[in-house]
């Protein structure tokens, strides 16, 4: 993985020192809260319902064991012994004291981490496929490109005060695990007809109150033109994007109001102006970065112990069936560690669990960890011979839940338990759904099903692209939960369709149970997933399941 050079080290330390002075001035009253707010947001510090919240960047979701252990130390030393992994592949601390935050940032800097640009109207943490460098379907490891984009965007003098926040995702595989079409810029690695490697550039995706699927701006962009082309896109948006209404300020609205052809025309014109200024240094830098992401030294061992464990232990077999993915190296597997034990808060990991995951990565995983946008932790390189030992350690740490991709592997934002913007709770709904389906013991029978929950219209829980999406709203002081169906965040990205009227907090879990168990009667066979059944049948049969009384009334 990428290691800081002298410039990186000096830059981060300088920013920490600057923020320490700003915090001191806020505490002694020299700065008002209004004056302090833009300064703290530039350093990832929010003011939530009950306390400050520090959002720490995990660029493209990649960590080493020392960094994970430091995150655990920070949780113990300055928070409440846990951290929350987010849909932006970041980690959040929900209870820091203001005067401790500079020390937290200093501790992060000690392991080459920071909280820069995790907030504000700037280019946020660049995200990537959490199986990067490991997946069997990968064209190319996207992380070097993500790192190049991170370096280019960090403290970019032109792009620190954009019309609105700006998010970039990079995917290097045929199957899109980075939700690229729901980002301001999506970069997908592709080959053209001549077999040359390049990028498909997607622009104008996003969720929130106006969800939109990104549009292809360039079907094929040569590798050496990526940085200049991204600069052109953001430059055009910076001039054209609206600043009169924050709800219409994202680039998706800019594309919608001006049209794709107009955006292409403006971006191509800007690209022609600036491309000569990119003299090739970016490609030299990319080559240096690529060396830092060389594949680990994979080993050859017998997999007989793995096969024997599968036969001997049903619990291990169940975990292996759900939590392992195909690896590009013979004999290896990708391990997804579920941070979604039934009844627990999705994405929360204790400091002890963080240390266990760090130890496992160091001992069995070539010292690499990844954070997924689905709020789980990945060991990308584990030999099958070591999987029984990994499973045993995870089980001892309460991290061996066999539910990746199943109904209880729910994405949920913090909701009204923490967030000042939320209008309804997300966490209790996720906990109750997971607990209920664990009681029913039908998760594996149901198969792949992605439920995503947001506690407000900002859609931090990605509910629009859930097979089942749940949006919590305030209706005259009462929590009300809308259900959307048919969403998809992969290469076939689709925005879910609202099923009908919302449900009360007491009724939402029974409604989801009714919906999912009803799907089992609708599907053609055990191999047809919820999403496939929905696409085959359409909304009506599922709506009839959700609103049986309404259906009977219409029949009468």
C-alpha positions as CSV (number, residue, x, y, z in Angstrom):
1,X,0.0,0.0,0.0
2,X,1.0,3.6,-0.4
3,X,3.5,5.0,2.2
4,X,3.9,8.7,3.0
5,X,6.8,10.6,1.6
6,X,8.4,13.6,3.3
7,X,6.0,16.0,1.7
8,X,3.0,14.0,2.9
9,X,4.3,13.8,6.4
10,X,5.1,17.5,6.6
11,X,1.7,18.5,5.1
12,X,-0.4,16.4,7.5
13,X,1.6,17.5,10.6
14,X,1.3,21.2,9.5
15,X,-2.5,20.8,9.2
16,X,-2.7,19.2,12.6
17,X,-0.7,22.0,14.2
18,X,-2.9,24.6,12.5
19,X,-6.1,23.0,13.7
20,X,-4.7,22.7,17.3
21,X,-4.4,26.5,17.3
22,X,-7.9,26.9,15.9
23,X,-9.3,24.6,18.6
24,X,-7.5,26.5,21.3
25,X,-9.0,29.8,20.0
26,X,-12.5,28.3,19.9
27,X,-12.2,27.1,23.5
28,X,-10.9,30.4,24.8
29,X,-13.7,32.3,22.9
30,X,-11.5,34.0,20.3
31,X,-13.5,32.2,17.7
32,X,-17.3,31.9,17.6
33,X,-19.0,28.7,16.6
34,X,-19.9,30.3,13.3
35,X,-16.3,31.2,12.7
36,X,-15.0,27.8,13.8
37,X,-17.5,25.7,11.8
38,X,-15.7,25.9,8.4
39,X,-12.4,25.3,10.0
40,X,-13.5,22.2,11.9
41,X,-15.3,20.8,8.8
42,X,-12.1,21.1,6.8
43,X,-10.6,18.7,9.4
44,X,-13.5,16.2,9.4
45,X,-15.1,17.4,12.7
46,X,-18.9,17.6,12.9
47,X,-21.2,18.7,15.6
48,X,-23.9,16.1,16.0
49,X,-26.9,15.7,18.2
50,X,-25.1,14.9,21.4
51,X,-21.4,15.5,20.8
52,X,-18.7,16.2,18.2
53,X,-18.1,13.5,15.7
54,X,-14.7,13.0,14.0
55,X,-14.7,11.4,10.5
56,X,-11.4,9.8,9.7
57,X,-10.4,9.1,6.0
58,X,-9.6,5.6,5.0
59,X,-8.6,6.3,1.4
60,X,-10.1,3.7,-1.0
61,X,-10.8,1.6,2.1
62,X,-7.2,0.3,2.5
63,X,-5.6,-0.2,6.0
64,X,-2.6,-2.0,7.4
65,X,-2.6,-3.7,10.8
66,X,-0.7,-0.8,12.5
67,X,-3.3,1.6,11.3
68,X,-6.2,-0.6,12.5
69,X,-4.5,-0.9,15.9
70,X,-4.2,2.9,16.1
71,X,-7.9,3.3,15.4
72,X,-8.5,0.9,18.3
73,X,-6.2,2.9,20.5
74,X,-8.0,6.2,19.6
75,X,-11.3,4.6,20.4
76,X,-10.1,3.6,23.8
77,X,-8.1,6.7,24.6
78,X,-10.5,9.4,23.5
79,X,-13.9,7.9,22.6
80,X,-16.1,5.1,24.1
81,X,-14.2,2.1,22.9
82,X,-15.6,1.6,19.4
83,X,-15.7,3.1,16.0
84,X,-18.3,3.2,13.2
85,X,-17.4,2.2,9.7
86,X,-19.3,4.1,7.1
87,X,-20.6,3.8,3.5
88,X,-17.7,6.1,2.4
89,X,-15.1,3.5,3.6
90,X,-14.3,5.9,6.5
91,X,-14.5,5.4,10.3
92,X,-16.3,7.8,12.6
93,X,-15.8,8.5,16.3
94,X,-19.1,9.7,17.8
95,X,-18.0,11.0,21.3
96,X,-14.7,13.0,21.2
97,X,-14.2,16.0,23.3
98,X,-13.2,19.1,21.4
99,X,-10.0,19.7,23.3
100,X,-8.9,16.1,22.5
101,X,-9.4,16.2,18.8
102,X,-5.9,17.7,17.9
103,X,-4.4,14.8,19.9
104,X,-6.5,12.3,18.0
105,X,-5.4,13.9,14.7
106,X,-1.7,13.7,15.9
107,X,-2.2,10.0,16.7
108,X,-3.6,9.4,13.2
109,X,-0.6,11.2,11.7
110,X,1.7,8.8,13.5
111,X,0.3,6.0,11.3
112,X,-0.1,8.0,8.1
113,X,-3.8,8.8,8.4
114,X,-5.8,12.0,8.6
115,X,-9.3,13.5,8.5
116,X,-8.8,16.0,5.7
117,X,-11.6,16.5,3.2
118,X,-14.0,14.1,4.9
119,X,-16.4,17.0,5.0
120,X,-17.0,20.3,3.3
121,X,-17.7,21.3,-0.3
122,X,-14.6,19.7,-1.7
123,X,-13.6,16.4,-3.2
124,X,-14.2,13.9,-0.5
125,X,-12.4,10.6,0.3
126,X,-11.9,8.7,-3.0
127,X,-13.5,5.2,-2.7
128,X,-12.9,2.0,-4.6
129,X,-13.8,-1.6,-4.9
130,X,-13.2,-3.2,-1.5
131,X,-11.9,-6.4,-3.3
132,X,-9.3,-4.3,-5.2
133,X,-6.1,-6.2,-6.0
134,X,-7.7,-9.5,-5.1
135,X,-10.9,-10.3,-7.0
136,X,-11.0,-12.9,-9.7
137,X,-13.0,-10.7,-12.0
138,X,-10.6,-7.7,-11.8
139,X,-9.2,-6.1,-14.9
140,X,-6.8,-4.0,-12.9
141,X,-6.2,-2.9,-9.3
142,X,-8.0,0.5,-9.1
143,X,-6.2,1.6,-6.0
144,X,-3.2,3.3,-7.7
145,X,-5.6,5.4,-9.7
146,X,-7.6,6.2,-6.5
147,X,-4.3,7.2,-4.8
148,X,-3.4,9.4,-7.8
149,X,-6.8,11.1,-7.6
150,X,-6.4,11.5,-3.8
151,X,-3.1,13.3,-4.1
152,X,-4.4,15.5,-6.9
153,X,-7.6,16.5,-5.0
154,X,-6.1,17.0,-1.6
155,X,-5.9,20.7,-0.9
156,X,-6.3,21.5,-4.6
157,X,-6.4,25.3,-4.6
158,X,-9.2,25.6,-7.1
159,X,-11.5,22.9,-5.6
160,X,-11.7,23.7,-1.9
161,X,-15.0,25.6,-2.2
162,X,-17.0,23.8,-4.8
163,X,-20.8,24.5,-5.1
164,X,-21.3,21.3,-3.1
165,X,-19.5,18.2,-1.8
166,X,-18.0,16.0,-4.6
167,X,-17.5,12.2,-4.5
168,X,-15.4,10.0,-6.8
169,X,-15.4,6.2,-6.9
170,X,-13.1,3.9,-8.9
171,X,-13.8,0.3,-10.0
172,X,-11.3,-2.1,-11.7
173,X,-13.6,-5.1,-12.1
174,X,-16.3,-6.3,-14.4
175,X,-18.7,-6.4,-11.4
176,X,-19.1,-2.9,-9.9
177,X,-18.7,-3.2,-6.2
178,X,-18.0,0.6,-5.8
179,X,-21.4,2.0,-6.8
180,X,-19.7,4.1,-9.4
181,X,-23.0,5.2,-11.1
182,X,-24.1,6.9,-7.9
183,X,-21.1,9.2,-7.6
184,X,-20.3,12.6,-9.0
185,X,-17.6,11.0,-11.0
186,X,-17.4,7.3,-11.5
187,X,-14.3,5.7,-13.1
188,X,-14.6,2.2,-14.4
189,X,-11.6,0.4,-16.0
190,X,-12.4,-1.0,-19.4
191,X,-10.7,-2.2,-22.6
192,X,-11.5,-0.7,-26.0
193,X,-12.0,-2.7,-29.2
194,X,-8.2,-2.8,-29.7
195,X,-7.7,-4.3,-26.3
196,X,-6.1,-1.2,-24.8
197,X,-6.8,-0.4,-21.2
198,X,-8.5,2.8,-20.3
199,X,-11.5,4.2,-18.4
200,X,-15.2,4.7,-18.8
201,X,-16.0,8.1,-17.2
202,X,-19.4,8.4,-15.6
203,X,-20.7,11.8,-14.3
204,X,-23.7,13.1,-12.5
205,X,-24.7,10.2,-10.3
206,X,-25.9,10.7,-6.8
207,X,-28.6,9.8,-4.2
208,X,-30.1,12.2,-1.7
209,X,-33.4,14.0,-2.2
210,X,-33.0,13.9,-6.1
211,X,-31.5,10.4,-6.8
212,X,-30.0,10.1,-10.3
213,X,-28.0,7.4,-12.1
214,X,-24.7,8.7,-13.5
215,X,-24.4,9.1,-17.3
216,X,-21.4,8.1,-19.5
217,X,-19.5,11.2,-20.4
218,X,-16.7,9.3,-22.1
219,X,-17.0,5.6,-23.1
220,X,-13.3,5.2,-23.4
221,X,-10.6,7.5,-22.0
222,X,-6.9,6.6,-22.5
223,X,-5.1,6.0,-19.2
224,X,-2.7,8.9,-19.5
225,X,-5.5,11.4,-19.9
226,X,-7.4,10.6,-16.7
227,X,-6.1,13.3,-14.4
228,X,-6.5,16.1,-16.9
229,X,-10.0,14.9,-17.8
230,X,-11.1,14.8,-14.1
231,X,-9.6,18.3,-13.7
232,X,-11.7,19.4,-16.6
233,X,-14.9,18.0,-15.2
234,X,-14.5,19.5,-11.8
235,X,-13.4,22.8,-13.3
236,X,-16.5,23.0,-15.4
237,X,-18.7,22.1,-12.5
238,X,-17.0,24.7,-10.3
239,X,-18.0,27.4,-12.7
240,X,-21.4,26.1,-13.9
241,X,-22.8,24.5,-10.7
242,X,-25.4,26.4,-8.8
243,X,-24.6,28.2,-5.6
244,X,-28.0,29.8,-5.0
245,X,-29.6,26.6,-3.7
246,X,-27.6,23.9,-1.9
247,X,-30.3,21.3,-2.8
248,X,-29.6,22.0,-6.5
249,X,-25.9,22.4,-6.2
250,X,-24.6,18.9,-6.9
251,X,-23.2,18.0,-10.3
252,X,-26.1,15.7,-11.0
253,X,-28.4,18.8,-11.1
254,X,-25.8,20.6,-13.3
255,X,-25.9,17.7,-15.8
256,X,-29.7,17.5,-15.6
257,X,-30.3,21.2,-16.2
258,X,-27.7,21.6,-18.9
259,X,-28.0,18.3,-20.6
260,X,-25.3,15.6,-21.2
261,X,-24.3,17.0,-24.6
262,X,-23.7,20.5,-23.2
263,X,-21.6,19.0,-20.4
264,X,-19.6,17.0,-22.9
265,X,-19.0,20.0,-25.0
266,X,-17.8,22.1,-22.1
267,X,-15.7,19.4,-20.5
268,X,-14.0,18.6,-23.8
269,X,-13.3,22.2,-24.5
270,X,-11.8,22.7,-21.0
271,X,-9.9,19.4,-21.4
272,X,-8.3,20.7,-24.7
273,X,-7.2,23.8,-22.9
274,X,-5.5,22.1,-20.0
275,X,-4.3,18.7,-21.2
276,X,-1.0,20.2,-22.5
277,X,-0.3,21.4,-19.0
278,X,-0.2,17.8,-17.8
279,X,3.3,17.1,-19.1
280,X,3.5,13.4,-18.1
281,X,4.5,14.0,-14.5
282,X,1.2,12.5,-13.4
283,X,2.1,9.3,-15.3
284,X,5.5,9.2,-13.7
285,X,3.8,9.6,-10.3
286,X,1.3,6.9,-11.2
287,X,4.1,4.5,-12.0
288,X,5.7,5.2,-8.6
289,X,2.4,4.7,-6.9
290,X,1.8,1.4,-8.7
291,X,5.0,0.0,-7.3
292,X,3.6,0.5,-3.8
293,X,0.6,-1.6,-4.7
294,X,2.5,-4.6,-6.0
295,X,0.7,-7.9,-5.2
296,X,1.9,-9.7,-2.1
297,X,4.1,-12.8,-2.4
298,X,1.4,-15.4,-2.6
299,X,2.3,-18.9,-1.3
300,X,1.4,-22.4,-2.4
301,X,0.0,-24.7,0.3
302,X,-2.4,-27.6,0.4
303,X,-6.1,-26.7,0.8
304,X,-6.9,-30.1,2.3
305,X,-7.4,-28.7,5.8
306,X,-9.9,-26.2,4.4
307,X,-11.9,-28.9,2.7
308,X,-11.8,-31.2,5.8
309,X,-13.1,-28.3,8.0
310,X,-15.9,-27.7,5.6
311,X,-17.0,-31.3,5.9
312,X,-16.6,-31.6,9.6
313,X,-18.1,-28.3,10.8
314,X,-21.5,-27.1,9.5
315,X,-21.0,-23.6,11.1
316,X,-17.7,-23.2,9.3
317,X,-19.2,-24.4,6.1
318,X,-22.1,-21.9,6.4
319,X,-19.6,-19.1,7.0
320,X,-17.4,-20.1,4.1
321,X,-20.4,-20.2,1.8
322,X,-21.5,-16.7,2.6
323,X,-18.4,-14.8,3.7
324,X,-15.8,-15.9,1.2
325,X,-15.3,-14.7,-2.4
326,X,-13.2,-15.9,-5.3
327,X,-9.6,-14.7,-5.3
328,X,-7.4,-14.3,-8.4
329,X,-4.5,-16.3,-6.9
330,X,-4.9,-20.1,-6.7
331,X,-5.6,-21.4,-3.2
332,X,-6.6,-18.0,-1.8
333,X,-9.9,-16.5,-0.8
334,X,-11.2,-13.1,0.0
335,X,-12.7,-13.0,3.6
336,X,-15.5,-10.6,4.4
337,X,-15.8,-10.0,8.1
338,X,-19.4,-9.2,9.0
339,X,-19.7,-6.2,11.3
340,X,-23.5,-7.0,11.3
341,X,-24.1,-9.5,14.1
342,X,-27.8,-9.9,14.6
343,X,-29.2,-7.2,16.8
344,X,-26.0,-5.1,16.8
345,X,-25.4,-1.7,15.3
346,X,-24.4,-2.1,11.6
347,X,-20.8,-0.9,11.1
348,X,-19.8,-0.6,14.8
349,X,-16.6,-2.4,15.8
350,X,-15.1,-2.4,19.3
351,X,-11.5,-1.7,19.9
352,X,-10.9,-5.3,20.9
353,X,-12.4,-6.4,17.6
354,X,-10.3,-4.0,15.7
355,X,-7.2,-5.5,17.3
356,X,-8.3,-9.0,16.4
357,X,-8.8,-8.1,12.8
358,X,-5.4,-6.4,12.7
359,X,-3.7,-9.5,14.2
360,X,-5.4,-11.7,11.7
361,X,-4.4,-9.5,8.8
362,X,-0.8,-9.6,10.1
363,X,-0.7,-13.3,10.7
364,X,-2.7,-14.7,7.8
365,X,-3.6,-11.8,5.4
366,X,-0.3,-10.3,4.1
367,X,-0.9,-7.4,6.4
368,X,-3.8,-5.9,4.4
369,X,-7.4,-4.9,5.5
370,X,-10.1,-3.2,3.6
371,X,-13.3,-1.3,4.7
372,X,-16.2,-1.9,2.4
373,X,-18.9,0.7,1.6
374,X,-21.3,-1.9,2.9
375,X,-19.8,-1.3,6.4
376,X,-17.9,-4.6,6.7
377,X,-14.1,-5.3,7.0
378,X,-12.3,-7.4,4.4
379,X,-9.2,-9.6,4.6
380,X,-8.4,-9.6,0.9
381,X,-5.6,-12.2,0.8
382,X,-6.1,-15.3,3.0
383,X,-4.9,-18.8,1.9
384,X,-7.6,-21.4,2.2
385,X,-5.3,-23.5,4.5
386,X,-5.5,-20.7,7.1
387,X,-9.3,-20.2,6.9
388,X,-10.1,-22.6,9.8
389,X,-7.8,-20.7,12.1
390,X,-9.2,-17.3,10.9
391,X,-12.7,-18.5,11.5
392,X,-11.9,-19.7,15.0
393,X,-10.4,-16.4,15.9
394,X,-13.3,-14.5,14.5
395,X,-15.8,-16.6,16.3
396,X,-14.0,-16.0,19.6
397,X,-14.2,-12.2,18.9
398,X,-17.9,-12.4,18.0
399,X,-17.1,-11.6,14.4
400,X,-18.0,-14.8,12.6
401,X,-21.6,-14.0,11.6
402,X,-22.3,-15.8,8.4
403,X,-24.5,-13.3,6.7
404,X,-22.6,-11.4,4.0
405,X,-25.1,-10.4,1.3
406,X,-28.1,-11.8,3.2
407,X,-31.1,-10.1,4.7
408,X,-29.3,-9.1,8.0
409,X,-26.3,-7.6,6.2
410,X,-28.0,-4.3,6.3
411,X,-26.5,-0.9,5.5
412,X,-27.8,1.7,7.9
413,X,-26.8,5.3,8.6
414,X,-26.5,6.5,12.2
415,X,-30.0,8.1,12.0
416,X,-31.6,10.1,14.8
417,X,-29.5,8.3,17.4
418,X,-26.6,10.5,16.5
419,X,-27.1,12.7,13.4
420,X,-28.4,16.2,13.7
421,X,-29.9,16.0,10.1
422,X,-31.8,12.8,10.6
423,X,-35.6,12.7,10.9
424,X,-36.0,9.1,12.0
425,X,-34.1,6.3,13.6
426,X,-32.2,3.8,11.4
427,X,-30.2,1.7,13.8
428,X,-33.2,0.2,15.8
429,X,-35.0,-0.7,12.6
430,X,-31.9,-2.5,11.3
431,X,-31.4,-4.3,14.6
432,X,-35.0,-5.4,14.7
433,X,-35.1,-6.7,11.1
434,X,-31.8,-8.6,11.6
435,X,-33.1,-10.1,14.9
436,X,-36.4,-11.1,13.4
437,X,-35.0,-13.0,10.5
438,X,-32.4,-14.7,12.7
439,X,-35.4,-15.9,14.8
440,X,-37.1,-17.2,11.7
441,X,-33.9,-19.1,10.5
442,X,-34.6,-18.4,6.9
443,X,-31.8,-16.1,5.9
444,X,-29.9,-18.7,3.8
445,X,-33.2,-19.9,2.2
446,X,-33.9,-16.3,1.2
447,X,-30.5,-15.8,-0.4
448,X,-29.0,-12.6,-1.7
449,X,-31.0,-9.6,-0.5
450,X,-29.6,-6.1,0.1
451,X,-31.6,-4.0,2.6
452,X,-30.4,-0.4,3.0
453,X,-31.9,2.1,5.5
454,X,-31.6,5.9,5.6
455,X,-32.8,8.1,8.5
456,X,-33.4,11.1,6.3
457,X,-33.7,12.2,2.7
458,X,-29.9,12.7,2.4
459,X,-29.7,9.0,1.9
460,X,-26.4,8.2,3.7
461,X,-27.7,4.6,4.0
462,X,-28.0,4.3,0.2
463,X,-31.6,3.2,0.4
464,X,-32.3,4.2,-3.2
465,X,-30.1,1.4,-4.5
466,X,-31.2,-1.3,-2.0
467,X,-33.2,-4.2,-3.3
468,X,-35.4,-3.1,-0.5
469,X,-34.8,0.5,0.6
470,X,-36.2,2.0,3.7
471,X,-36.4,5.8,4.2
472,X,-37.2,7.2,7.6
473,X,-39.1,10.5,7.6
474,X,-40.9,12.8,10.1
475,X,-44.6,13.0,9.6
476,X,-46.1,15.6,12.0
477,X,-43.6,14.5,14.7
478,X,-44.1,10.8,14.1
479,X,-41.6,8.5,12.5
480,X,-42.8,7.1,9.1
481,X,-40.9,4.7,7.0
482,X,-41.2,4.5,3.2
483,X,-40.2,1.4,1.3
484,X,-38.7,1.3,-2.2
485,X,-38.2,-1.8,-4.3
486,X,-35.9,-2.8,-7.1
487,X,-32.9,-0.7,-6.4
488,X,-29.4,-1.8,-7.5
489,X,-26.0,-0.4,-6.9
490,X,-23.9,-2.5,-9.3
491,X,-23.1,-2.1,-13.0
492,X,-26.8,-2.3,-13.7
493,X,-27.5,0.6,-11.2
494,X,-31.2,1.3,-10.8
495,X,-33.1,3.7,-8.4
496,X,-35.7,1.9,-6.4
497,X,-39.4,2.6,-6.9
498,X,-41.5,3.7,-3.9
499,X,-44.0,1.0,-3.1
500,X,-46.7,3.2,-1.6
501,X,-47.6,4.8,1.8
502,X,-45.1,4.7,4.6
503,X,-45.3,2.5,7.7
504,X,-45.1,3.5,11.4
505,X,-42.1,2.5,13.5
506,X,-44.2,-0.3,15.0
507,X,-45.3,-1.6,11.5
508,X,-42.1,-1.3,9.4
509,X,-40.5,-4.6,10.6
510,X,-43.7,-6.7,10.2
511,X,-44.1,-5.1,6.7
512,X,-40.5,-6.2,5.8
513,X,-41.2,-9.7,7.1
514,X,-44.4,-9.9,5.1
515,X,-42.6,-8.7,2.0
516,X,-39.7,-11.1,2.2
517,X,-41.6,-14.2,3.2
518,X,-44.1,-13.3,0.4
519,X,-41.2,-13.2,-2.1
520,X,-40.4,-16.9,-1.2
521,X,-43.8,-17.8,-2.6
522,X,-43.4,-15.6,-5.7
523,X,-40.0,-16.7,-6.9
524,X,-39.6,-19.3,-9.7
525,X,-37.1,-21.4,-7.8
526,X,-34.5,-21.2,-5.0
527,X,-32.0,-19.7,-7.4
528,X,-34.1,-16.6,-8.3
529,X,-33.0,-13.7,-6.1
530,X,-35.4,-11.0,-4.7
531,X,-34.1,-8.5,-7.3
532,X,-34.5,-11.0,-10.1
533,X,-38.1,-11.8,-9.0
534,X,-38.9,-8.1,-8.8
535,X,-37.5,-7.4,-12.3
536,X,-39.5,-10.3,-13.7
537,X,-42.8,-9.6,-12.0
538,X,-42.8,-5.9,-11.5
539,X,-44.2,-3.9,-8.5
540,X,-47.8,-5.1,-8.3
541,X,-47.4,-8.6,-6.6
542,X,-45.0,-7.1,-4.0
543,X,-47.3,-4.1,-3.4
544,X,-50.2,-6.6,-2.8
545,X,-48.1,-8.3,-0.1
546,X,-47.2,-5.0,1.5
547,X,-50.7,-3.6,1.5
548,X,-53.1,-6.5,1.9
549,X,-55.9,-4.5,3.4
550,X,-55.7,-2.0,0.5
551,X,-55.8,-4.9,-2.0
552,X,-58.9,-6.3,-0.4
553,X,-60.6,-2.9,-0.3
554,X,-59.9,-2.4,-4.0
555,X,-61.4,-5.9,-4.7
556,X,-64.5,-5.0,-2.8
